[in-house]
Amino acid sequence: MENVIEQIVVTARKPIVTIEDLPSDLTYKDTALVNLTGIIPLKKALEETEKQLLSQALSTYKSTRKMAKALEVSQTTIMRKLGKYQFSYQDD
């Protein structure tokens, strides 16, 4: 817990820490990330899910290394996926 608090304080980019600054695995949101309204091709559904996960990880972690660790993939995979979906980022 002490390490988590220290990480939040160090990585927060504002003077007051809010729930949005917490790592996503410590918060519960009662909303679905993927919203299906009908049958779509599986490949498209996977891409949409991947984009949403990358977007959330990017806003939470701000570093491709941290994103890779959280999503349990290599940093190379994160870099490739960010490029594929044209996400802009600055690796700290």
Number of C-alpha atoms within 10 A of each C-alpha: 6 7 8 12 12 11 14 16 16 9 14 16 10 9 7 8 14 10 9 11 19 18 15 15 7 8 11 7 7 6 7 7 12 13 10 9 6 6 7 9 8 9 9 10 15 12 13 16 15 16 18 14 16 21 14 15 20 21 14 19 21 16 18 23 18 17 23 19 14 15 14 10 12 13 17 12 12 22 16 11 16 19 12 10 14 10 13 9 14 8 11 8
